[in-house]
Amino acid sequence: MYHCRVHPLAQRVLSQIRRQQLMRAGDRVAVAVSGGIDSISLLRLVLELRHELGIVLSVVHFNHKLRGAESDADHEFIAQLARRYDLEFYSDSDDVAQHAAEEHISVETAARELRYGFFRYLLESGESGAVPSRPAAQIRSAFRNRRAESAAPPESAPRGQKADSSSALKGTAEAVPFHESSARESIKHTSTRHPSREHTSPWHESHDREFAEENFEKNETQGGGLSTGSSELASAHLNTILTGHTLDDQAETVLMRMIRGSGVRGLGGIHPRIVVEDEDGEFSGEILRPLLAIRRRELEQYLNDIGQTWREDSSNAEDRFTRNRVRKLVVPLLEHEFNPAVAENLAELAEIARGEEDYWDNEVSGWLGTTVQWSEPDWARAAWQRATLVQIAPLSGKASVRSDEDEPPSDVRSRIDNAHGLVMNASVSRIWFLGEPVAVQRRLVKAVGEHARIPLEFKHIEEILRAAAAEEASGKELSLPLGWKLVVEPEQLVFVTPDLRDAVAPKDYEYELRVPGEVMVYEAGSSIEVLLVPAGAEAGYNLDHLLDPRSLPGPLRVRNWRPGERFWPAHTKSPKKIKELLQERHIAQPQRRLWPVVVSGNEIVWMRGFSPPAKLLAAPGRAGVAIVDTPLPARLTTGL
């Protein structure tokens, strides 16, 4: 039974929450609020439903510090809203631009990493009911070394295995990378009580009257006013965080993945539920998206109905962000010229894809435990056996046991311990494999690659399928990424792990880079994308990084730099050897050896983390070329 008059949109959201079982009575729920239409609507909707749901509600805000005073004004607006409804308010901030520059990632990726790292922190701190009070330096150190994608490996996990938590999530759940914000000491925990209210509409009146009466009673008994926690970390007690992703966000995400290239998993888009695990793989909480079936225009109408204002993010108008261009140009074109319901159709496609992936994940889990046989290479087993050999002391005549505690680990054992993939061979019955449909063959190969952390693209999988089916292929070896290889035997297909006994220098790489276009550079752990920036749209980009198309006469190629090569970053006096530039940035091996550059003809025109040469930059008001470096998901990188 509702405790007050409820807006029809709130009733729809309630039905969605119950259908997907997103929340339970007693949950301690925080709404992540940025100040925009989506998140403000989510907060007001959940406020209407909190008694019906039986939840304890609070507000979370992360200040990205990207828009100066505008960002600070967003923070104050949200704090006042929390004060108005007597909600606990958890906030944090970090310099996203600085993090992006330090990690050589896009601003969007940096913002997401820091924001979700804060969410994870709040959920993990709620496990024990209190956040430990530690010096800020210790907090920063602890959080820089943790990721939410880590999960506890199986008890019998072989040496060198790095578990992928995404394999443990089914259906509507997903796993995402989390970065730990370096500003944990700035978290504010604020309990606010304020009896004043505004009344502007019937929905607004009936809803706010209830809170005004409740808060008046609290102020009478508890003294009212503003109560702010200390600068030390405060207890969060949260097990759920809600974000305001909408059907429009879902449609844009699916469309962008289709444009860039995606399998069925990618078409699943934004998942309604993210499962957050701690370092030990234990459940910490969930991040939920209850508005994925609601259009943004419906939320705007809802806020107008209840008389609630919101903040406008000026960055949403900048064309340099791919999502903004899709939102402003592509989706309206598709709706106007082809199908008015294209957004709804794309969201339905995402739901279908997630259901398909749920089925295949269950199938793949069975195959990895039965059909695929994992075995430790002889050289790896021997390296570990040597760690506990019995030695005979010739003088004393006494036997002693040599272990890792008695001597430093060998180079081989050290490489196994520090391997970023699975140090195991995988074998599959060739007869069984060829008797299965192509869909099963592809899924199995992909699953082996993901479990062993071999970055297999579609072309690699197709090569494996062709090699397995070839009549005269017995004894054939097929090279795979990161030093893996496939050995085709008469009765088996064997995925052979790289031999770590000999230190192998990183191999050079080189890929064609189309304009516009994108290429995955697994050796560098990045996606390198070339964008054409029309004249007049350069305001959304860093002018020190826009290249003049006329200065790029030859085809572009991305590769690692070679010994002796030089580069002349803008705003420097003269060219320098690339080796010296990287040493000055304290880039260590093997990352240094694999550092990516882009060449046009024989000239290096771009280098990760540095401004292009001044002579190659586009003039103001002219069309330009932007080269964007985006890190690949952890499960696809080399781990270097």
Secondary structure, 3 states (H helix, E strand, C coil): CCCCCCCHHHHHHHHHHHHHCCCCCCCEEEEECCCCHHHHHHHHHHHHHHHHHCCEEEEEEEECCCCCHHHHHHHHHHHHHHHHCCCEEEEEECCHHHHHHHHCCCHHHHHHHHHHHHHHHHHHHCCCCCCCCCCHHHHHHHHHCCCCCCCCCCCCCCCCCCCCHHHHCCCCEECCCCCCCCCHHHCEEEEECCCCCCCCCHHHHHHHHHHHHHHHHHHHHHCCCEEECCCCCCCCCCCEEECCCCHHHHHHHHHHHHHHCCCHHHHCCCCCEEEEECCCCCEEEEEECCCCCCCHHHHHHHHHHHCCCCCCCHHHHCCCCHHHHHHHHHHHHHHHHCCCCHHHHHHHHHHHHHHHHHHHHHHHHHHHHCCCEEECCHHHHHHHHHHHCEEECCCCCCEEECCCCCCCCCHHHHHHHCCCCCCCEEEEEHHHHHCCCHHHHHHHHHHHHHHHCCCCCHHHHHHHHHHHHCCCCCCCEEECHHHCEEEECCCEEEEECCCCCCCCCCCCCEEEECCCEEEEEHHHCEEEEEEEECCCCHHHCCHHHEECHHHCCCCEEEEECCCCCEECCCCCCCCEEHHHHHHHCCCCCCCCCCCEEEEECCEEEEECCECCCHHHECCCCCCEEEEEEEECCHHHCCCC
